[in-house]
């Protein structure tokens, strides 16, 4: 038996049991706090909407907040005003139905979503004495942020990740990501990773520098299923300085002090107008001092200096560094340019704490 047949049988059963039936001819108010649909992109889902238009009638009950996420055979908890004596009209994919609450007071209500209802975005209206209040959305895609916040233009295989909730539901519906450019152009992204809290989309390789927005949809809810837009930035590739200053080349001048050698290499790079300070693959022992001020090496202002190790590996720095060194000192390659922080970690940097002072 297919899904549509199951929904039809369920509707017949609920109507014969005395549940008020809802027809598509009934007019219900439109939601007021749902993100707008993406123009020019077909919104997936949205089957069987009732007639939705207008605003609530005077004296209609109102929902202020609702439990989210709520799936079939789970209790929907609402707070609001005028809920005593009210019921709920609920739209879910392919069907609209009525729920009588388990209990209701003036400012709160509890009701159970029928177990036969589909897993989908839902619109929920409070209804009393023939008056329906403004609906609230349940299980709709919600985006919180995009990662990374900055992506270099021309990066091959670049992926933007959107984090939030209800980004994928336990159904057959496929989620959707749409990229919006500042000029208004929109493009669907191939979704490479999806779960309820995270979607990953493959970006075009030819994105120009600028600010971009991403919108998510969990495949249900039609025009009412879109998330808010989250932003990320595409930046021009950073030209790294060609001059390289190897820390080990300054050991003699620093009388064997690793910390002194680092300071001399950084000073030489600054005097050169920029450069890469290179750390060889070995253990550095005296970079951290006895005070927080000595633990920090501050890069000079106004010049591009990149700290680079020998690359990631299986070096066990926990076993080799002094116990008094902080684990946070394992951050290694960082550029003084505020647009870029490579985030690479390296065994060569296991005992070094480096900070950037940016005004």
N, C-alpha and C positions, 0 to 999 in steps of 0.2 A: 504494500500500500504506500503510495507516495505521500509527500508532506502535505500537499494541498488537500488530499482526501482526508488526512488526519485532522487538519484544521476545520474542514467542513463538518465532519462528524462531531467534533468537539463543540462547535457553535450550535448545532442542532440539539445536542444534549443539554447545554447550558440554558438554551431558550425553553426547552420542554420542562426544565427543572424550576422554572419560575424566574430566572435571571432576566432582567430587562434587556431586550435585544437592542442593538444599535445599528442603524442603517446608515449608508453613506450619504443619504439625503439630510441627515442631521447636521446642523452647523455648529461648530465648536470654535472657540476663540483661538487665535494664532499665538504661538509662544513669543515672548518678548525678549528673552535673554539667551537665545540660541545663536551661535555664529552664523553669519550669512553663508549661503552656498557659494562655491567657486564658480564664477561666471565662465561660460564657455566649456565647462567640463561636466559631463553627465554624472549625476549623483547616483551611486549605486543603491539598490534597495528602494524603500518607499512604496511597497505594494499595498494597495487597499486603503489608502488614506481616507478618512472621512472628509467632509467638506470643512476646511479650516480657513476661517477669515474673521476679521473684526476683532473687537475687544470684549472683555467680560461685561455682562450686564450688571447694573447697580445692585448691590446686595448679594452678589455671588460669593461663594466661599473662596478662600485664597490659600495657596500653599506657599510657604516661605522657604522651606528646606525639605529635602527628601533623602532617604538612604540611597547610597550609590556606592557599590554596584549591587543590584538586586536581580536575581535570576528566577526562573520558574520554580514554584514550590518553596519560595523564600518569602520572608515577611518584609513588606514595604512599610517603612516608618516615615510619617510625614508630620511636620509642624506647620502651623499657619493660623488662620482665623476663620471662624464660622464653620468649623468642621463637624460640629455635633449635628447629627441627622443627615450628614452628607455621604455620598458614595463616590466611587472613582470610575471614570471612563478611561480606558487604557487602549492606546494603539500600540500594537507590536506588528512586526512584519507579516502582512497578509490578513490581519484581523483587527477588529476593534471590539472590545468587550467591557462589561460592567462588573465591578467588584463591590460587594457589600463588606464593610470593615468588620474586623474582629471586635474592635472597640473604637469608640470615638468620643472625644471631648471637644470643647470649643476650640482649643489650640493644638490638638494633636490627634493622630489617627494611626491605627495599625491595620494592615490588610495583607492577605496572602495572594501572591501571583499564582494563578492556576498552573499546575505542573504540566499541562498540555500546551501552554503558551510557548512560542518560539524564543530562543535565545537571541535577543536583538536589542537595538536601541528602542526605547519606548517613550511615548508622550503620555503624560498622566494629567487628566483634568479632574478637579473636585467638582461635584455636581450635587445641587440640593434644590428641591422644588422647581426643577426644570431650568435652573440657572447654572451655567458652567463657568468656573473661574479660569484664569489663565493657566495653561499647562506648564509643567516642568519636565525637563528631559531626564531620562534615566538611562544609564549604560551608553551614553553617547561618547564618541571619541574625544578625549581631552589631551591636549599637548601642553607640556610644561616648558621644555627647552629643547634646543637643537645642539648637537655636538658633532664635530668640533665647532667652536664659535668662529674660528678663522681657518680658511683653507686656501692654500696657494693655487693660483691660477695655473692650469696646465698639468695639475697633479694626476698621473694616470691611475685609474681605478679608485678615484676619490669617492667616499661614501659619506652621506650625511645621516645622522641618527636622530630620531625624534623620541623623546622620553615623555611619558605621561601615564594615562590609564585608559582602559577600554579601547586600546588601539587595535586589539584583535579579540573577538568574542568566541566562545566555544560553539561555533557553528561552521557551516560550509562557506560562509561569506569570506571573500578575499579582501584584505585591507588595501587601501589606496593612499599613495603619497603624491602630492602635486607641488611642483616648484613654481613659484611666482617671481618674476623679475620686476625690477622697479618700473620698467616701461609698460607693464601690464601683460606681457607675454606669459603664458602658462604652459607647463609641460608635465605630463605624467612621468613619474620615475618608476623604474623597475624595483620592486620591493624584494630585497635579498634576505632580510631577517625580519621576522614578525613574531611577537608574543603580546600579551595584554599590556605590557608596560614599555615596549620598545619596538620601533620600526626602523629599519635601515634601508635607504634608497641609494642606488647608484647614480652619481651625478654625471652630466655631460662633461666631456674632457675639454670643451672649448668655452667654458664660462668666462666671461670678462670680469675683471675686478669690479666689485660693487656689493651692495647689500641685497640679499635674497630672502624670501619667505617660503616656508613650507607649511602646507596644510595636510591634515590626516583625516581619513575616513575609515571606519571599521567594516564597511561593506553593507551596513544596514542603516535604515533611517532616512534614506533619500536625501532631500534638500535639508533636512533637520539633523543630519548625521555628521556634519563637518566639525573639525576641531578649530580652535583659535589658531592664528598664524604664529609661528615662531621663526626667529630670524637667525641667519648666520652671514658671515662676510667672506667674500672671495678677495684675496689680496694679491698684488703683483709679487712674483717670486723675488725673494730677497737675495741680492748679490752678495755672496760671502767674500770677505777680504782674502786676497791671495797670499799675503805674507803669513808665514807660520813661525811661531815662537815656541820651541820645545822646552818644557820645564827642565828636563835633564841637562840642557845646555847651560843652565845657570846654577847648577849645583856647586861648582867650584867657587864661584863668586859669592854664593850664599853660605860658604863654609859647611857644606853638607846638609844644610837645613832644607827640608822639603818646602816648608812654609816660606822661607826666604826666597827659594828658587821660584815659587809661584808668584810672589810679589814682584820679583825682578822681571819675570816674563810678562806679567800684566803691564808693568810700567813701560817695558820696551814696546809692547803692542800699542799702548796709548800714545807714546812718543812718535810712533810710526804713522799715527792717524787711523789705526785700526789693525786688526789681525786676528788670527786663530791661535789660541794658547793650547798647545798639544800636550796631553798627558800620556806617557808610555804605560804599557801594561805591567805594572808592578805595585807594590804596597807603599803607601805614603803614611809616615808615622807621626809627624809632629805638626800637622796642619791645625789641629784643634788645641786650644789652650785651656786654661783653668777658669776662664770667665767667658760669658756669652759674647762680650765685645771682641775677644780674641778669636772666638770660633768663626767669626764672619769676615770674609774678604769682600770688600765693596769695590765694584768696578767703577772706573771714572765716568763722569758724565760727558755726553756729547760726542762719543766715539764708539764705533761698532767693534765690540770684542766678543769673540765666540770661544767658549771653553769646550774642548772636545777630548773625549777619552778614546780608548782603543776599541770600543764597541761592546755590545752585550755578550755575556758569556755565562759560564757556570761557576764563576769564582765565588767561594763561600766567604763573604766579607764578615758575616757574623762570627765566624770562627777565627778570623785573622785580625780584626780591628780591636783596639783597646775597649774595654767595657765602658769606659767613661765617655766614649764618643756616641753621639746621638744617632739613632737610625735614620733620622731625617736628612743626614748629610749624604745620602746616597743619590741625590739628584745631581745630575752631572752636566749635560750639555745645555747651556742656556745662552741666548743671545742677549746683548744689552739693548738691542732694538725691541721696543715694547710690543711690536707686532708679532714677534716670533719667540717661541720657546720650544726647543726640539723635544724635550722630555726624555731624551735617551738616558739610560743608566749604564754605568760601567764599573767594572771592578777597580779600575784605576782611580776612581773618584770616591771610593768607599768611605774614606775618612775626611772628606772635604765638605765644608759648608760654604756655599757661595750665594750671595744675595745680590739683587739688582735694585738700585735706588733710582726710582723714576718719579720725577716731579709731575 
